[in-house]
Amino acid sequence: MILDMISSPKDLKSLSLTELEKLAEEVRSKVIDTVSKTGGHLAPNLGVVELTLAIHSVYDSPHDKIIWDVGHQSYIHKLLTGRKDKFDTLRQFGGISGFPKREESPHDHFNTGHSSTSISAAIGMALARDMKMHKNGVVAIIGDGALTGGMAFEALNYAGHLDLDITVILNDNKMSIAGNVGALSGYLSRLRTDPMYEKGKEEIESILRRLPKIGTRVVRLADKLKDALKYLVVPGMLFEELGYTYLGPIDGHNIAAIQQVLQRAKKTKGPVLVHVITTKGKGYMPAEVKPNIYHGTGPFDVSTGDTKKSNKLTYTEVFGKTLVDLAKMNDKIIAITAAMPDGTGLNYFAEEFPHRYFDVGIAEQNAVTMAAGLATQGYIPFVAIYSTFLQRAYDQIIHDVCLQKLPVIFCIDRAGLVGEDGETHHGLFDITFLRSIPNLTIMVPKDEAELRKMLFTALKINRPTAIRYPRGAGFGVLLNNSHETLEIGKAELLQSGNDLTLIGVGPHAYTAMEAAKKLLKQGVSCSVINPRFVKPIDWKSILDSIKVTKKLIVMEENIIAGGFGSSVLEIITQHQLIGVRVKLLGVEDTFVTHGNVDILRQHLGLNVEKIIQAATAMIGLKIANR
C-alpha cells in the first residue's frame, strides 16, 4: 500500500498523479474503516480526501502554515502528517484528537474546534511572517458552512484591506452550486487570472488610447462592459471586490486540477480565494446519500451503514418533540438554530412549522439578537444551541436579551461532558457564564421527563430563560402528555437524612441518590436535593438541610469556579452559617480531553465512588466502596 510509505507530507512530492489517486482510495478506505469503530466526522472528511492530498503535495508543511476550519475535516491531514500508526485511537481517551491540536503535531498550526476562525488566525500568522521577513505560505481551508459565520467575513474584509499574501480555500460541498456556475465560469476564472490576460488587457487599452478622439471613451466603455460581464457570469465577484484574486470553481476531487490552481495561487501576490467544489461523504454511498446523518456519527456497520441506536429517547428528541407540542398550542412560538437543526432536535419543528422555524447558519450572535427582535414584537423564540457554541453569543445574551428582560428561551444542548469531540465541545462553562447575568432564570433537569416540564415552565416565566441538558439518551423515564409545570425557583427534595446533604445538579441527582443508598448501608443517612433551578436558587431548602447535617457535597458537570456549588457557598456565607463542611465536585481549572463520557467522569471524579470518598473524609468513617 502506498499509505504505508507515507510518514510525512514530503513523501507526497515524489508520487505521480496515478499514485496520488491510488493513495486517495487507500486513505478513504482507512477513514471509513476507522470511523466505523471509533465514531467521528465521516462525511466531511470523505469530501476532502483529494483536496488534502493536493494541498500537501503543493505546500510544505510545517514550513507553510495550513489551518483547517472547521477542524473536523482534518482526518486525512492527520494520516499524512505522521499519525497513521495512531489513527485507530482517533477520539479515544488517551488517543489522538478528532480536531487539529497544536500539542499533538507541529503540522497542526491552530486548534479549530469552533468554526469561522481560520482566516483570522491566518491573518495573524501572515502578519507575523511579514514582520519576521520569512517566506512561508499561509493557507486557510474553510467550509462553506463556516463561511456563514460573521467572524469569517470580518477577517475576509480585513485581509483584503491589508493586501496580505494568504490563500483561502473555500471547501464548498453544496452540490447545487456546481450546476449554477457551470464550466463557463471556471473558464473565465482561469482566463482572468492568467498573466497573459492582464498583459493582453493592458496592450488593448494602450491601442485604444492611441485612437483619435474616441480612445478614452472607448476605454471607459470597455471597462464598464468588462465589469458588467464579470458581475453577470463570475461567481467570485464578491471576493474580488474584497480584494481577492478569485480562482474557481474547481472540481475538488480532481487532484491535478487542484494542484494546478494551488500552484497559481502560490505565485499570485495578495490574498487569493480558491473555490473548490466537493461532495460530502464522497466514496461511501450511505454518507453521500445522507451526509447530515454521517456528518458526525457513532460506530457503524460499514457494509450496511447502520449505527447502534438506544431504545431510550435522547434529551434532544424530548426537547424537539415537546417544542412541537408547545407550538401547536401557541402560534407565537418561534424556533431558531445556528446550523444544527438535526443536532438540536429542531428538525421535528421544521417539518411541522416551516414558517416559524429559522436556521441562521453558523451565526450564533445573529440568532440571539434576531430572537430578541422577535421577542420585542410579542413572539416567544426558543433558541436551540449547543452549550459550547452559545459561548460565542455571550454579549448578545447580556446586552440584547437579559438587559431588556425579553422572553427568549435558550435551550442549551450538549451541556456537560460530550465525550469524544473533546476540549472545544464539552459544555462545561454555561452555568458559570450564565449565572452572573441579571434577569435570567436557569433550569437543569435531572431526567427527560423533567426537561419536558421545564419547557412548559419556561413559557410561564415570561422572562429570559435558559434550560441546559446533556447529550445522549436519558434514563428511560416514561413521558406523559401532561402540561405539568414546576414551581419557579423550587428545588426537589428526593430524600431526607440527618448526616450528610448531597446535591446533584441535573442528571447527577441520580448519582447522588445511588451514593446515598450505598452510604445508608454504612449507617450514613443522607438528604438528597435536586436543585432544578440554578437561578433563582432555592436557598431555603438547601439551608434547612445544611443546618441539620452540617455537611454538604455538591456535584455538577461544570467547572467549579462560578458554578452551582459556588452559589451555595455564597448563600452559606451570606447567612453566616458556622461549622459547615463543604466539598464541591466538578471540573477543576482545566480543559477536559476527549474520550468516552463514562471514562471521563471516572477520570474527573464525577461518580458515586468520589461522593463516597468525600463523605468518608467528612464523616471520619471507613466506608466500604461498594
C-alpha positions in Angstrom: 0.0 0.0 0.0 1.2 3.5 -0.8 -0.2 4.8 2.5 2.3 2.5 4.3 5.1 4.6 2.7 3.8 7.9 3.8 5.3 9.2 7.0 5.2 13.0 6.3 3.8 15.3 3.6 7.2 15.3 1.9 6.6 11.8 0.8 3.8 13.0 -1.5 6.2 15.1 -3.6 7.6 12.2 -5.4 4.3 10.5 -6.2 2.9 10.5 -9.7 -0.7 11.6 -10.3 -1.7 7.9 -10.7 -0.1 7.1 -7.3 -1.8 10.0 -5.7 -5.2 8.8 -7.0 -4.5 5.3 -5.7 -3.5 6.8 -2.3 -6.8 8.7 -2.2 -8.6 5.3 -2.5 -6.5 3.9 0.3 -7.0 6.9 2.6 -10.7 6.9 2.0 -10.9 3.3 2.9 -8.8 3.8 6.1 -11.0 6.7 7.3 -14.2 4.7 6.7 -12.8 1.6 8.5 -11.5 3.6 11.5 -14.6 5.8 12.0 -16.9 2.8 11.8 -15.2 1.7 15.0 -14.4 5.0 16.8 -17.2 7.2 15.5 -16.5 10.6 14.3 -17.0 13.1 11.5 -17.2 10.8 8.5 -18.9 12.7 5.6 -16.8 15.9 5.9 -13.5 14.0 5.7 -14.5 11.8 2.8 -15.2 15.0 0.9 -11.7 16.4 1.3 -9.5 13.4 0.5 -8.3 14.7 -2.9 -8.2 18.3 -1.7 -5.9 17.4 1.3 -3.6 15.3 -0.9 -3.3 18.2 -3.4 -2.6 20.7 -0.6 0.1 18.7 0.9 1.7 17.9 -2.4 1.9 21.6 -3.3 2.7 23.2 0.1 5.5 22.3 2.5 4.0 21.7 6.0 5.0 22.6 8.7 7.0 25.4 7.0 3.9 26.5 5.3 1.1 27.1 7.7 -2.1 25.2 7.0 -5.2 25.9 9.0 -8.3 23.7 8.9 -11.7 25.2 9.6 -13.8 23.6 11.0 -11.2 21.2 12.2 -13.4 18.1 11.9 -12.3 17.8 8.3 -8.6 17.2 9.3 -8.6 13.4 9.5 -6.7 12.9 6.2 -4.3 15.7 7.2 -3.6 13.7 10.3 -3.0 10.5 8.3 -0.4 12.3 6.1 1.4 14.0 9.0 2.9 11.2 10.9 -0.2 9.9 12.8 -1.4 7.0 10.8 0.0 4.5 13.3 -2.1 6.2 16.0 -5.1 6.7 13.8 -7.0 3.8 15.4 -7.0 5.8 18.6 -8.9 8.6 17.0 -11.1 10.4 19.6 -10.4 7.7 22.2 -9.3 8.6 25.7 -5.5 9.0 25.5 -5.6 8.8 21.7 -5.3 11.5 19.0 -7.9 14.2 18.8 -10.6 14.5 16.2 -9.6 18.1 15.6 -6.3 19.9 14.9 -4.3 20.2 18.1 -1.0 22.1 18.3 0.1 20.0 21.2 -0.3 16.9 19.1 1.8 17.8 16.0 3.9 20.6 14.5 1.7 20.2 11.4 -1.4 21.4 13.4 -0.9 25.1 13.3 -4.1 26.2 15.1 -6.7 24.5 17.2 -10.0 24.7 15.4 -13.0 23.1 17.1 -15.3 26.1 16.6 -15.9 27.4 13.1 -15.1 30.6 11.2 -11.8 31.3 12.9 -9.2 30.2 10.3 -9.0 33.3 8.2 -8.4 35.5 11.3 -5.7 33.1 12.5 -4.2 33.1 9.0 -4.1 36.9 9.1 -2.2 36.8 12.4 0.3 34.2 11.0 0.8 36.2 7.8 1.5 39.4 9.7 4.0 37.6 11.9 5.6 36.1 8.8 6.0 39.5 7.2 7.3 41.1 10.3 9.9 38.4 10.7 10.6 38.7 6.9 10.0 35.0 6.4 8.7 33.5 3.1 6.3 30.7 4.1 2.8 30.4 2.7 -0.3 30.7 4.9 -3.4 28.7 3.9 -6.8 28.6 5.5 -9.2 25.9 4.4 -12.7 27.0 5.3 -16.0 25.2 4.7 -19.0 26.9 3.1 -20.8 26.4 6.4 -18.1 28.0 8.4 -18.2 30.9 5.9 -21.7 31.8 7.1 -20.1 32.9 10.4 -19.7 36.7 10.7 -16.2 36.4 12.0 -15.1 34.9 8.7 -16.4 37.9 6.8 -14.7 40.3 9.2 -11.5 38.5 8.5 -12.0 38.4 4.7 -12.6 42.1 4.8 -9.5 42.9 6.8 -7.2 40.6 4.9 -8.3 42.3 1.7 -7.7 45.7 3.3 -4.1 44.7 4.2 -3.5 43.1 0.8 -1.8 40.1 2.6 -0.3 37.2 0.8 -2.6 34.5 2.1 -4.6 31.8 0.4 -8.2 31.0 1.5 -9.5 27.7 0.2 -13.3 27.6 0.2 -14.4 23.9 0.5 -17.9 24.1 -0.9 -19.8 20.9 -0.7 -23.2 22.3 -1.8 -23.9 20.3 -5.0 -26.3 22.8 -6.5 -23.5 25.4 -6.8 -21.6 23.3 -9.3 -24.6 23.3 -11.6 -25.3 27.0 -11.1 -21.8 28.2 -12.0 -21.0 25.8 -14.8 -17.9 25.4 -17.0 -18.0 28.9 -18.4 -17.4 30.5 -15.1 -14.5 28.2 -14.4 -13.0 29.1 -17.8 -13.4 32.8 -17.3 -11.8 32.5 -13.9 -8.8 30.7 -15.3 -8.5 33.2 -18.1 -8.9 36.3 -15.8 -6.1 35.1 -13.5 -3.7 34.1 -16.3 -0.8 36.6 -16.5 -1.3 36.7 -20.3 -4.8 38.1 -19.6 -3.5 41.1 -17.7 -0.8 41.7 -20.3 -3.3 41.5 -23.1 -5.7 43.8 -21.4 -3.0 46.5 -20.9 -2.0 46.2 -24.6 -5.6 46.6 -25.8 -6.1 49.6 -23.6 -2.9 51.2 -24.9 -4.0 50.7 -28.5 -7.5 52.1 -27.8 -6.0 55.2 -26.1 -3.9 55.9 -29.3 -7.0 56.0 -31.4 -8.0 59.6 -32.2 -10.9 61.4 -30.3 -12.8 58.3 -29.2 -10.0 56.4 -27.5 -10.7 57.4 -23.9 -14.4 57.0 -24.3 -14.0 53.5 -25.7 -11.7 52.5 -22.9 -14.3 53.6 -20.3 -17.0 51.8 -22.3 -14.8 48.7 -22.4 -14.2 48.9 -18.6 -17.9 49.1 -18.0 -18.7 46.2 -20.4 -15.9 44.1 -18.8 -17.2 44.8 -15.3 -20.8 44.1 -16.3 -19.8 40.8 -17.8 -17.9 39.8 -14.7 -20.7 40.6 -12.4 -23.1 38.7 -14.6 -21.3 35.4 -15.0 -18.4 35.2 -12.5 -19.5 33.9 -9.1 -16.4 35.2 -7.2 -17.0 38.9 -7.7 -17.9 39.3 -4.0 -14.4 38.2 -3.2 -12.8 40.2 -6.0 -14.5 43.3 -4.6 -13.0 42.5 -1.2 -9.5 42.5 -2.8 -9.0 38.8 -3.5 -8.0 37.1 -6.7 -10.7 34.5 -7.2 -9.8 31.1 -8.6 -12.6 28.6 -9.3 -14.8 26.9 -9.0 -12.6 23.8 -9.2 -13.5 20.1 -9.0 -12.4 19.2 -5.5 -12.0 15.6 -6.4 -9.6 16.2 -9.4 -6.1 16.2 -7.8 -4.4 17.5 -10.9 -6.8 20.4 -11.3 -6.4 21.4 -7.7 -2.6 21.2 -7.8 -2.6 23.5 -10.9 -4.7 26.1 -9.2 -2.8 26.0 -6.0 0.5 26.5 -7.9 -1.1 29.5 -9.5 -2.3 30.8 -6.0 1.3 30.5 -4.7 2.6 32.7 -7.4 -0.2 35.3 -7.1 0.5 38.4 -4.9 -2.0 39.5 -2.4 -5.0 37.5 -1.0 -6.3 34.6 -3.1 -9.5 32.7 -2.7 -9.7 29.2 -4.3 -13.2 27.9 -4.7 -13.3 24.1 -4.5 -16.5 22.1 -5.1 -16.6 18.8 -3.2 -19.1 16.1 -2.4 -19.7 15.4 1.3 -19.3 11.7 2.0 -17.6 11.1 -1.3 -16.8 7.4 -1.9 -19.2 5.9 0.7 -22.7 5.8 -0.6 -24.6 6.0 2.7 -22.7 9.1 3.6 -23.2 10.6 0.1 -26.9 10.0 0.3 -27.3 11.2 3.9 -24.4 13.5 4.6 -26.2 15.1 7.5 -26.5 11.7 9.3 -22.8 10.9 8.7 -21.6 14.3 9.5 -20.9 13.2 13.0 -21.7 9.6 13.6 -21.2 6.9 16.2 -19.7 3.5 15.3 -21.5 1.8 12.4 -21.6 -1.3 10.2 -19.6 -0.5 7.1 -21.5 -3.0 4.9 -24.9 -1.5 5.8 -24.2 1.9 7.2 -26.4 1.0 10.2 -25.5 2.7 13.5 -26.2 1.4 17.0 -29.3 3.1 18.5 -30.5 3.2 22.1 -34.2 2.4 22.7 -34.3 5.3 25.1 -35.2 8.8 23.9 -32.4 11.3 23.9 -32.8 14.7 25.6 -32.5 16.2 22.2 -35.5 14.2 20.9 -37.6 15.0 24.0 -36.8 18.7 23.5 -37.7 18.7 19.8 -41.0 16.8 20.3 -42.1 18.7 23.3 -41.5 22.0 21.5 -43.8 20.8 18.7 -46.5 20.1 21.3 -46.0 23.6 22.7 -46.1 25.2 19.3 -49.4 23.5 18.5 -50.9 25.4 21.5 -49.2 28.7 20.9 -48.8 30.2 17.5 -46.3 32.8 18.9 -43.6 30.2 19.5 -40.7 30.5 17.1 -37.7 28.1 16.8 -34.2 29.3 15.9 -31.0 27.3 15.5 -27.5 28.1 14.2 -26.9 25.4 11.5 -27.8 22.5 13.8 -31.4 21.5 13.0 -30.9 17.8 13.5 -28.3 18.1 16.3 -30.7 20.2 18.4 -33.9 18.3 17.6 -35.5 21.2 15.7 -35.9 19.0 12.6 -39.3 18.0 14.1 -40.3 21.6 14.5 -39.1 22.5 11.0 -41.3 19.8 9.5 -44.4 20.8 11.4 -44.0 24.6 11.3 -41.6 25.6 8.5 -42.7 29.2 8.5 -41.9 29.6 12.2 -38.5 27.9 12.0 -35.3 29.7 11.2 -31.8 28.4 10.7 -29.4 31.3 10.6 -26.3 29.3 9.7 -23.2 29.3 11.9 -24.1 32.7 13.3 -24.9 32.4 17.0 -24.7 36.1 17.6 -27.3 36.8 14.9 -29.5 34.0 16.2 -29.7 35.5 19.7 -30.2 39.1 18.7 -32.7 38.1 16.0 -34.6 36.3 18.7 -34.5 39.4 20.9 -36.0 41.4 18.0 -38.8 38.8 17.6 -39.5 38.9 21.3 -40.0 42.7 21.2 -42.9 42.1 18.8 -44.7 39.6 21.0 -43.2 36.3 19.8 -41.6 33.7 22.0 -38.4 32.5 20.5 -36.8 29.2 21.5 -33.1 29.4 20.6 -31.6 25.9 20.5 -27.8 26.0 20.5 -25.1 23.7 21.9 -23.5 24.9 25.2 -20.1 25.3 23.7 -21.4 27.3 20.7 -23.5 29.6 22.9 -20.3 31.0 24.3 -19.9 32.8 21.0 -23.0 34.9 21.7 -22.4 35.9 25.3 -22.6 39.7 24.7 -25.9 39.3 22.9 -27.4 37.3 25.7 -26.4 40.1 28.1 -27.0 43.2 26.0 -29.8 42.2 23.7 -31.9 39.8 25.8 -31.4 40.0 29.5 -30.9 43.7 29.8 -34.2 44.2 28.1 -35.9 41.3 30.1 -37.1 39.7 26.8 -38.8 36.3 26.9 -36.2 34.5 24.9 -35.8 30.8 25.9 -32.3 29.3 25.4 -32.4 25.5 25.0 -28.8 24.5 25.7 -28.0 21.1 24.3 -24.7 19.2 24.9 -24.3 20.8 28.4 -21.7 19.0 30.4 -19.3 16.4 29.0 -19.9 15.4 25.4 -17.2 12.8 25.0 -15.0 12.2 22.0 -15.1 15.7 20.5 -13.1 16.9 23.4 -12.0 20.3 24.8 -13.7 22.5 22.2 -17.0 20.8 22.5 -17.6 20.0 26.2 -20.3 22.2 27.6 -18.6 22.9 31.0 -18.9 26.7 31.3 -22.5 27.6 30.7 -23.6 27.6 34.4 -20.7 29.8 35.2 -21.1 32.3 32.4 -24.9 32.5 32.6 -25.3 32.5 36.4 -23.8 36.0 36.7 -26.3 37.6 34.3 -29.3 39.5 35.9 -32.9 38.8 34.8 -32.0 35.2 33.7 -33.7 32.1 35.0 -31.6 28.9 34.6 -33.0 25.4 34.9 -31.3 22.0 34.8 -33.5 18.8 34.5 -32.5 15.6 36.3 -34.1 13.5 33.5 -36.0 13.7 30.3 -39.4 13.9 32.0 -38.3 16.9 34.0 -37.0 18.5 30.8 -40.5 18.4 29.3 -41.8 20.1 32.5 -39.2 22.8 32.3 -40.1 23.6 28.7 -43.7 24.2 29.8 -42.5 26.2 32.8 -40.3 28.4 30.6 -43.5 29.8 29.0 -44.9 30.7 32.4 -41.7 32.6 33.4 -42.1 35.2 30.6 -38.5 36.4 31.0 -35.1 35.4 29.7 -34.8 31.7 30.5 -32.1 29.0 29.9 -32.5 25.2 30.1 -29.3 23.2 29.9 -29.4 19.4 29.3 -26.8 16.8 28.3 -26.1 14.9 25.1 -27.4 11.4 24.6 -30.1 9.2 25.9 -32.0 9.9 29.1 -32.8 7.4 31.9 -35.8 5.8 30.1 -38.2 7.7 32.4 -41.7 7.4 30.9 -43.1 10.6 29.5 -46.7 11.6 29.5 -48.7 14.2 27.5 -49.4 16.4 30.5 -48.6 20.0 30.5 -47.2 20.0 34.0 -45.1 22.9 35.1 -42.7 23.4 38.1 -42.9 25.9 40.9 -40.4 28.6 39.8 -37.2 28.6 41.9 -38.2 25.5 44.0 -35.9 22.5 44.4 -36.9 18.9 44.8 -36.1 17.0 48.0 -35.6 13.5 46.8 -35.0 12.1 50.3 -34.3 13.4 53.8 -31.4 12.5 56.1 -29.5 13.7 59.2 -25.8 13.1 58.5 -25.0 14.5 55.1 -26.6 16.7 52.4 -26.0 15.7 48.8 -26.9 18.0 45.9 -26.7 16.6 42.4 -27.2 19.1 39.6 -29.2 17.8 36.7 -28.7 14.1 35.9 -26.2 13.9 38.8 -29.2 13.9 41.1 -29.3 10.2 40.2 -25.6 9.9 41.0 -26.3 11.4 44.4 -29.2 9.0 45.0 -27.1 6.0 44.2 -24.3 7.2 46.5 -26.9 7.8 49.3 -28.1 4.2 49.0 -24.6 2.9 49.4 -23.8 5.2 52.3 -27.0 4.2 54.1 -25.7 0.6 54.2 -22.7 2.0 56.1 -25.0 3.8 58.6 -24.9 7.3 56.9 -28.2 9.0 56.5 -28.3 11.5 53.5 -30.5 14.2 52.4 -30.5 14.4 48.5 -31.6 17.5 46.7 -32.3 18.0 43.0 -31.9 21.8 42.7 -33.8 22.1 39.4 -33.2 25.8 39.4 -29.6 27.1 39.2 -31.1 30.6 39.3 -33.0 31.6 41.3 -31.6 29.1 43.8 -33.9 27.6 46.4 -31.7 28.8 49.3 -34.3 27.9 51.9 -34.5 24.2 51.1 -30.7 24.0 50.9 -30.1 25.9 54.2 -32.8 23.9 56.0 -30.9 20.7 55.1 -27.4 22.0 55.8 -28.5 23.3 59.3 -29.3 19.7 60.2 -26.4 17.8 58.6 -23.6 20.4 58.8 -22.0 18.6 55.9 -22.6 19.2 52.2 -21.3 17.6 48.9 -22.3 19.3 45.6 -21.8 17.5 42.2 -22.1 19.3 38.9 -20.9 18.7 35.3 -19.5 22.3 35.0 -16.3 24.0 36.1 -16.2 24.5 39.8 -15.3 28.2 39.5 -18.5 30.2 39.5 -20.7 27.1 39.2 -23.8 26.0 41.2 -21.6 24.9 44.1 -20.1 28.4 44.2 -23.6 29.8 44.5 -24.3 27.5 47.5 -21.1 28.8 49.2 -22.2 32.3 48.6 -25.5 31.5 50.4 -23.7 29.9 53.3 -21.5 33.0 53.7 -24.4 35.4 53.4 -26.3 33.5 56.1 -23.2 33.3 58.2 -23.5 29.5 58.9 -20.7 28.3 61.1 -19.0 24.9 61.1 -20.4 23.7 57.8 -18.1 21.4 55.9 -18.5 21.6 52.1 -17.0 19.6 49.2 -17.5 20.7 45.6 -17.2 18.0 43.0 -17.0 19.3 39.4 -14.3 20.2 36.8 -11.2 21.8 38.2 -9.5 24.7 36.5 -8.6 22.8 33.4 -9.8 21.9 29.9 -11.0 18.3 29.6 -9.6 16.0 27.0 -11.6 13.8 24.6 -12.8 10.3 25.4 -15.8 8.2 26.4 -18.1 10.1 28.8 -18.1 7.4 31.4 -14.3 7.2 31.3 -14.1 11.0 31.6 -16.4 11.1 34.6 -14.3 8.5 36.3 -11.2 10.4 35.4 -12.7 13.7 36.8 -14.2 12.1 39.9 -17.8 12.8 38.8 -19.1 9.4 40.0 -20.6 7.6 43.0 -17.2 6.5 44.3 -15.9 10.0 44.5 -19.0 11.1 46.6 -18.4 8.1 49.0 -14.7 9.0 49.2 -15.6 12.7 50.0 -18.2 11.5 52.6 -15.7 9.3 54.2 -13.3 12.2 54.7 -16.0 14.4 56.1 -17.6 11.9 58.5 -14.5 10.2 59.5 -15.7 6.6 58.9 -14.1 3.9 56.9 -16.9 3.4 54.4 -16.6 0.4 52.0 -16.6 1.5 48.4 -19.3 -0.9 47.2 
